[in-house]
Amino acid sequence: MRLGALFRIEKPVIAMAHLPALSGSPRCNRDQNIKHVIDYGQSEVEKLVAGGVDANMICNEDDRPCVLKAGLEQVRAMTCANTAAAPKDFPFGLDFLRGPIAALAIAMATGAMFIREAVSGLYESDMGLWTTSAGELLRNRAQICADNIRLFYDILPEFASMPGARHVAQRAREPGKATD
């Protein structure tokens, strides 16, 4: 699928609204509840859409330190925020830090059109060694009938580096040999 079919423009500007720390995160403000996260997300998305972007994403950027497997409390909070903040009649997606399977499930539950995730490779980062699997994500996508959700591969995630000899350009051409 060409980008123009999804975004109505071939080179879209995709903005990202960063949510405050979600439930379960050490950075979560326990004096505020999910309503604060939802209100914050809605406000950020409204500003970005009003600014003229072509699409919007929502991300749990403040859930640090990241975990390599999403907790149900994070999935619940992100689903609530994405449902409430998703602009109507406007392309939107999400990024769930270090959780491509969670991102896909949240996208399916909320009507998001795409996700952006690191889905293939081995990385070293402040979280230690971190492995992703395009095969696992694509199998999960088939299991939950989410073929309509586009996958954007983050081939060199921020705060991580790649061990080994493959150059980033090689990795860009080979994310699990997926055609998406």
N, C-alpha and C positions, 0 to 999 in steps of 0.2 A: 504494500500500500504506500503510495506516495504521500508525503506530508501534506500536500495541498488538499487531498481528499479528507483528511482529518481536521486540518486547521484552516482551510479556505485560503491558504497562502503557502507558497513553497518553502520559504525561509521564515518560519514563525519566531517571534520573540516569546519565549516561555518563561514566565516569572514564577518565583517560588515564595510562598508565605511560610515563614518559620514559626511553628507553634511554640508556646512555652513548654517547659518540661511536663510530661504526662504522668499520670498516676503510676506509682512504682519507681519512678526515677529518683535518685538521690537529690536531684536539683528541683524536684516538684515542691511547690509552695503548698504545704498542707493546710494553710489558712484559707486557701482558695479552692474552689471545687471545679468540676468539669465545666460549669457555666462560664467561668473565667476563660478557660481554654477555648471554648466555643466562641465567645464574644470576641476574644482577641483574634482568632482565626478569621471570623467574618469581617472584622474591621480591616485586617491586612489584605484580604482578598478583594474587598470593595475598593481599596486604594489602588491596588495593582490593576484591576480591570478598568477603573476610571483613568488610569495613566496610559491606557491604550495598548496594553500587551495583547498578543494573539491567543494566548492560552495561559492557564495558571496551574500551579502544583501546590500541594500542601505537604509539609515535611515536619517530622518530629525532631528537628535539628537540635533542640535543647535537651534531649534525652541522653545526657552524658554522665558518666562514661557509657558508651554504647555496649549493648549485649549482643551476642551472636545468635540468640534465639529470642524471638519476641514473646513477651509475657502476655497473658490474656488481658490483664489490666491495661496494658498499652494498646492492644488491639481494640478494646472497648472504647477507650478514650479517643483514639485516632478515628475510629468509625463514627463516633458521635460528632467529632469536629468536622470531619470531611462531609458528612451528611448535611450539617447545618451551614457550612461555609461554601459549599460548592455553588458556583455561580450558575444561574439558570440560563439555558440556551447559549452556553459558552464552553469551549473545550477545557476540560480540567482533568488533572491526574494527581498522582501522589508519589511520594518517595518515603519509604519507611526505613530509616537507617539500619542497615545490616539485616534486613528482614524481607527478602524478596517474596517469600511464600505468604507472609503476613500482608505485604503490600497488595499482592494479587487478590487475596481474600477480601481485603478492605475495598479494593477497587470494584470487585464484583458486587459487594453488598451496597455500595454507595452510588453506583452508576458512573464511576470514573472511566475515562476513555483510554488512559494509559498509565503506566508506571515507569519510573526510572530507577534502576537498581544495578548494583554490581552483581552479575550473575555467572561469571565464569572466571576462574583463576584462583591462585594462591597469593595472599598478600601478607606482608608483615606490617604491623602498626602498633600503636600504643595499647591495643587489645591483645597483642601477641600474634601468633600465626592465625590466619583467617582464611577459610576455604569456602568457595561458592560453587554451585553446580547448576549450569544451564539445563542439564538433563532433568534434574529434580524439579526445577521450576516449570519446564515445559510439560513434564508429565502431570504435575499438579494442575497446570492450566487446562490440560485435556480432561482431567478427572472432574473439575468443577465447571466444565463447559464455558470457559472464559476466553475462547478464541477471539472474541471481539475486542478484548483489551490489548492494546498495542504495548510492546515491550521496548523500552529504550535502554540500551546497555551502557552502563557507566564502566568504561574499560580501565580507568585508572582513578579509583575513588580518592577523594581528598583524605589526607592524613594517613596514607598508606603508600607502600612501595612494593614493587614486584621483584621477588628473587628470581634468579634464572636468566637465561640468555635471550628469550623472545622479546623483541622490541615492541613498543606499544602499538605500532602500525600493524604488526603481525597479529596481535591480540584483537585489534579492531576488526580484522577480517575473519576471525575464527571463534566467535563466542558460541561454542557448542555446535558449530556449523549450522546454527539456526538460520532460517531465512527471514525472520521477522525483523 
